[in-house]
Amino acid sequence: MENFVNPRLARLDVLVGAWEVTSAIEGRVMSRARSTFRWLDAGGFLAQRTDPQTYLVPEWQGAAPEWTETVIGLDDYSGAFTMLLADARGVCRTYGMGFEDGRWTLTSRPGEDFHQRFEGTVAADGTTIDGRWEASPDGRTWSTDFTVGYRRLAD
């Protein structure tokens, strides 16, 4: 997209488009869905919509949201990204986000007993993103919740 409201948002342009998103635990595929990133209006925000799963294992029924929507924006003063998330379960979360040199990170705002973070690596050619979500009960001891892979779909 040309003429970004804030040119520092342009680095997120690699995310724009449609992706197949596959979640797995210890190599076992748990779900697949289509996710699409698009610029809102003049490029001041990046929106992501993940549609209902095309594949979902029975034990993830109710745990995996049917759909999610996010909006990503940038704070001019600090240069920090923020992602707002809402999903079909009624969950609403705010994540601090980083996106630099092919590394995409998300960190949830600390909850009383729930901490969550994501780290993904964007391939140099922009066709895949390999990542993992981690969870922690105390914000100090982390374990992998599940891995996630994005594969760019042809337009």
Residue frames as qw, qx, qy, qz and C-alpha x, y, z in Angstrom:
[[0.000, 0.891, 0.454, 0.000, 0.00, 0.00, 0.00],
 [0.411, 0.329, -0.015, 0.850, 1.32, 3.42, -0.85],
 [0.149, -0.546, 0.008, -0.825, 0.87, 6.65, 1.10],
 [0.539, -0.392, -0.696, 0.268, 0.70, 5.17, 4.58],
 [0.306, -0.909, -0.145, -0.245, -0.66, 7.55, 7.19],
 [0.446, -0.776, 0.443, 0.044, 2.44, 6.65, 9.20],
 [0.636, 0.556, -0.523, -0.113, 5.26, 5.23, 7.05],
 [0.139, -0.434, 0.844, -0.283, 6.54, 3.19, 10.02],
 [0.769, 0.100, 0.469, -0.423, 3.49, 0.97, 9.52],
 [0.643, 0.559, -0.396, -0.343, 4.77, -0.01, 6.05],
 [0.050, 0.423, -0.902, 0.071, 6.89, -2.81, 7.52],
 [0.537, 0.098, 0.731, -0.409, 3.66, -4.69, 8.29],
 [0.604, 0.466, -0.243, -0.599, 2.81, -4.79, 4.58],
 [0.213, 0.301, -0.922, -0.120, 4.42, -8.25, 4.38],
 [0.261, 0.146, 0.862, -0.410, 1.42, -9.55, 6.37],
 [0.526, 0.385, 0.056, -0.756, -1.20, -8.24, 3.93],
 [0.490, 0.216, -0.721, -0.440, -3.04, -10.99, 2.09],
 [0.891, -0.208, -0.038, -0.402, -4.58, -14.39, 2.77],
 [0.060, 0.486, -0.848, 0.201, -2.89, -17.14, 4.79],
 [0.834, -0.240, -0.467, -0.170, -3.60, -20.72, 5.78],
 [0.213, -0.618, 0.567, -0.501, -2.95, -20.96, 9.52],
 [0.823, -0.084, -0.560, -0.046, -2.14, -24.38, 11.02],
 [0.403, -0.655, 0.463, -0.441, -1.94, -24.94, 14.77],
 [0.817, 0.092, -0.568, 0.030, -0.21, -28.01, 16.18],
 [0.575, -0.674, 0.398, -0.239, 0.80, -29.59, 19.48],
 [0.540, -0.409, 0.721, 0.143, 3.92, -31.76, 19.42],
 [0.033, -0.218, 0.784, 0.581, 3.59, -32.10, 15.64],
 [0.152, 0.455, 0.877, 0.027, -0.10, -33.11, 15.70],
 [0.081, -0.262, -0.298, -0.914, -2.29, -30.73, 13.68],
 [0.040, 0.379, 0.734, -0.562, -5.06, -29.39, 15.90],
 [0.340, 0.773, 0.416, -0.337, -6.69, -26.86, 13.57],
 [0.361, 0.095, 0.442, 0.815, -6.51, -25.12, 10.22],
 [0.167, 0.825, 0.444, -0.307, -8.16, -21.85, 9.22],
 [0.449, 0.545, 0.242, 0.665, -7.89, -19.01, 6.74],
 [0.304, -0.734, -0.227, 0.563, -6.67, -15.66, 8.02],
 [0.438, 0.653, 0.285, 0.549, -6.63, -12.41, 6.04],
 [0.340, -0.529, -0.143, 0.765, -4.75, -9.19, 6.79],
 [0.311, 0.670, 0.414, 0.532, -5.86, -5.92, 5.16],
 [0.209, 0.000, -0.180, 0.961, -5.23, -2.23, 5.58],
 [0.026, 0.756, 0.617, -0.216, -8.09, -0.13, 6.90],
 [0.171, 0.958, 0.159, -0.169, -8.80, 3.08, 4.99],
 [0.358, 0.882, -0.290, 0.100, -5.55, 5.00, 4.41],
 [0.752, 0.246, -0.510, 0.339, -3.32, 2.48, 6.15],
 [0.221, -0.655, 0.389, -0.610, -3.57, 3.81, 9.69],
 [0.659, -0.283, 0.606, -0.345, -4.49, 0.36, 11.02],
 [0.345, 0.230, -0.863, -0.288, -3.95, -3.23, 9.93],
 [0.763, -0.127, 0.273, -0.573, -6.92, -5.58, 10.44],
 [0.142, 0.218, -0.959, -0.110, -6.79, -9.37, 10.64],
 [0.789, -0.042, 0.120, -0.602, -9.78, -11.68, 10.31],
 [0.011, 0.213, -0.976, -0.051, -9.46, -15.42, 10.96],
 [0.676, -0.056, -0.315, -0.664, -12.45, -17.33, 9.65],
 [0.863, -0.255, 0.308, -0.309, -13.97, -20.51, 11.12],
 [0.362, -0.444, 0.798, 0.188, -11.67, -23.52, 11.03],
 [0.694, 0.338, -0.460, -0.439, -11.59, -25.76, 8.00],
 [0.745, -0.003, -0.655, 0.127, -10.23, -28.49, 10.28],
 [0.319, -0.589, 0.425, -0.609, -10.54, -28.83, 14.05],
 [0.383, 0.022, -0.908, 0.167, -9.82, -31.83, 16.30],
 [0.510, -0.609, -0.547, -0.263, -12.69, -32.70, 18.68],
 [0.598, -0.470, -0.410, 0.504, -10.70, -31.89, 21.84],
 [0.235, -0.061, 0.007, 0.970, -10.26, -28.28, 20.65],
 [0.177, -0.621, -0.590, -0.485, -14.03, -27.76, 20.24],
 [0.415, -0.855, -0.306, -0.056, -14.94, -24.75, 22.39],
 [0.604, -0.564, 0.074, 0.559, -11.31, -23.96, 23.21],
 [0.344, 0.001, 0.431, 0.834, -10.40, -22.70, 19.73],
 [0.291, 0.527, 0.251, -0.759, -12.46, -19.66, 18.78],
 [0.628, 0.541, 0.555, 0.066, -14.70, -20.02, 15.73],
 [0.456, 0.726, 0.117, 0.501, -13.35, -16.67, 14.45],
 [0.472, -0.569, -0.156, 0.656, -11.02, -13.90, 15.61],
 [0.333, 0.847, 0.155, 0.384, -10.58, -10.27, 14.61],
 [0.574, -0.475, -0.099, 0.660, -7.66, -8.04, 15.44],
 [0.275, 0.933, 0.062, 0.223, -6.67, -4.45, 14.77],
 [0.731, -0.206, -0.045, 0.649, -3.02, -3.40, 14.88],
 [0.128, 0.964, 0.077, 0.219, -1.92, 0.20, 15.38],
 [0.656, 0.163, -0.246, 0.695, 1.24, 2.14, 16.17],
 [0.329, -0.879, -0.212, 0.274, 1.91, 4.67, 18.91],
 [0.462, 0.807, -0.069, 0.361, 3.78, 7.57, 17.32],
 [0.275, -0.872, 0.328, -0.237, 5.49, 8.61, 20.52],
 [0.656, -0.477, 0.584, -0.013, 6.94, 5.27, 21.64],
 [0.360, 0.464, -0.710, -0.389, 7.03, 3.51, 18.26],
 [0.258, -0.051, 0.941, -0.215, 5.30, 0.54, 19.89],
 [0.440, -0.129, -0.648, -0.608, 2.63, -1.51, 18.18],
 [0.421, -0.003, 0.686, -0.593, -0.54, -2.64, 19.95],
 [0.316, -0.110, -0.817, -0.470, -2.90, -5.39, 18.84],
 [0.537, -0.030, 0.428, -0.727, -6.51, -5.54, 20.02],
 [0.210, 0.007, -0.941, -0.264, -8.17, -8.96, 19.72],
 [0.638, 0.016, 0.357, -0.682, -11.78, -10.09, 19.94],
 [0.137, 0.115, -0.940, -0.289, -13.12, -13.58, 19.21],
 [0.546, -0.267, -0.574, -0.548, -16.30, -15.63, 18.93],
 [0.542, -0.319, -0.720, 0.291, -16.04, -16.73, 22.58],
 [0.274, -0.922, -0.214, -0.172, -16.36, -13.14, 23.78],
 [0.714, -0.377, -0.007, 0.590, -12.65, -12.93, 24.64],
 [0.267, 0.932, -0.013, 0.244, -11.10, -9.45, 24.29],
 [0.765, -0.409, 0.033, 0.496, -7.35, -8.98, 24.80],
 [0.202, 0.959, -0.199, -0.020, -4.68, -6.35, 24.30],
 [0.900, -0.066, 0.106, 0.418, -1.19, -7.35, 23.17],
 [0.100, -0.833, 0.356, 0.411, 2.01, -5.38, 22.99],
 [0.881, 0.393, 0.234, 0.118, 3.51, -6.17, 19.60],
 [0.235, -0.679, 0.474, 0.510, 6.92, -6.04, 17.99],
 [0.819, 0.491, 0.286, 0.079, 7.71, -6.47, 14.31],
 [0.006, -0.888, 0.411, 0.205, 11.36, -6.04, 13.39],
 [0.092, 0.565, -0.797, -0.192, 13.81, -7.82, 11.09],
 [0.587, 0.057, -0.744, -0.314, 11.47, -10.74, 10.34],
 [0.247, -0.141, -0.850, 0.443, 10.60, -11.31, 14.00],
 [0.426, -0.483, -0.285, -0.710, 6.97, -10.88, 15.10],
 [0.260, -0.091, -0.807, 0.522, 6.21, -10.86, 18.83],
 [0.457, -0.572, -0.276, -0.622, 3.04, -10.46, 20.87],
 [0.273, -0.022, -0.764, 0.584, 2.81, -10.21, 24.66],
 [0.346, -0.683, -0.576, -0.288, -0.51, -10.12, 26.51],
 [0.226, -0.640, 0.287, -0.676, -1.18, -7.66, 29.24],
 [0.194, 0.115, -0.907, 0.357, -0.55, -9.56, 32.49],
 [0.659, -0.450, -0.325, -0.508, -3.57, -11.18, 34.07],
 [0.602, -0.608, 0.383, -0.348, -3.80, -12.44, 37.61],
 [0.679, -0.267, 0.681, 0.054, -2.98, -16.00, 36.59],
 [0.752, 0.496, 0.410, 0.146, -2.79, -15.79, 32.81],
 [0.072, -0.742, 0.388, 0.542, 0.16, -14.67, 30.73],
 [0.802, 0.405, 0.423, 0.119, 0.51, -15.33, 27.02],
 [0.014, -0.745, 0.383, 0.545, 3.05, -14.54, 24.34],
 [0.844, 0.469, 0.254, 0.052, 3.78, -15.32, 20.71],
 [0.181, -0.677, 0.496, 0.513, 6.97, -15.32, 18.71],
 [0.813, 0.461, 0.356, 0.024, 7.07, -15.88, 14.98],
 [0.335, -0.441, 0.493, 0.671, 9.69, -15.71, 12.24],
 [0.620, 0.697, 0.124, -0.338, 8.70, -14.36, 8.85],
 [0.793, 0.097, 0.404, 0.446, 10.55, -16.07, 5.98],
 [0.240, -0.407, 0.270, 0.839, 12.75, -13.78, 3.89],
 [0.003, 0.158, 0.684, 0.712, 10.49, -14.33, 0.87],
 [0.371, -0.004, 0.219, -0.903, 7.36, -13.50, 2.93],
 [0.605, -0.034, -0.617, -0.503, 5.57, -16.78, 2.13],
 [0.708, -0.343, -0.614, 0.064, 5.61, -18.42, 5.57],
 [0.229, -0.653, 0.398, -0.602, 5.62, -17.50, 9.24],
 [0.707, -0.135, -0.679, 0.143, 6.68, -20.09, 11.81],
 [0.176, -0.548, 0.344, -0.742, 5.75, -19.36, 15.38],
 [0.471, -0.262, -0.818, 0.203, 4.63, -20.58, 18.74],
 [0.426, -0.689, -0.040, -0.586, 2.27, -19.43, 21.48],
 [0.431, 0.058, -0.747, 0.503, 3.48, -19.78, 25.05],
 [0.527, -0.693, -0.260, -0.417, 1.55, -19.61, 28.31],
 [0.359, 0.181, -0.647, 0.648, 2.55, -18.97, 31.90],
 [0.439, -0.683, -0.584, -0.015, 0.63, -18.96, 35.19],
 [0.485, -0.734, -0.174, 0.443, 2.99, -16.43, 36.78],
 [0.313, 0.946, -0.088, -0.001, 4.79, -14.56, 33.98],
 [0.234, -0.746, 0.619, 0.074, 8.11, -16.21, 34.85],
 [0.436, -0.136, 0.881, 0.126, 7.80, -19.90, 33.93],
 [0.559, 0.458, -0.200, -0.661, 6.82, -20.36, 30.28],
 [0.505, -0.005, 0.850, 0.152, 5.81, -23.43, 28.26],
 [0.160, 0.076, -0.611, -0.771, 4.78, -23.86, 24.65],
 [0.587, 0.253, 0.451, -0.622, 1.01, -23.91, 24.35],
 [0.778, 0.414, 0.466, 0.075, 1.02, -24.75, 20.62],
 [0.322, -0.245, 0.452, 0.795, 2.94, -24.00, 17.44],
 [0.479, 0.739, 0.350, -0.320, 1.42, -22.08, 14.58],
 [0.419, -0.108, 0.554, 0.711, 2.41, -21.86, 10.94],
 [0.423, 0.723, 0.157, -0.523, 1.20, -19.35, 8.39],
 [0.478, 0.034, 0.670, 0.567, 1.41, -20.20, 4.69],
 [0.231, 0.438, -0.099, -0.863, 0.62, -17.48, 2.18],
 [0.573, 0.441, 0.691, -0.020, -2.23, -18.34, -0.17],
 [0.267, 0.158, 0.502, 0.807, -2.31, -17.26, -3.81],
 [0.223, 0.334, 0.231, -0.886, -4.51, -14.22, -4.36]]
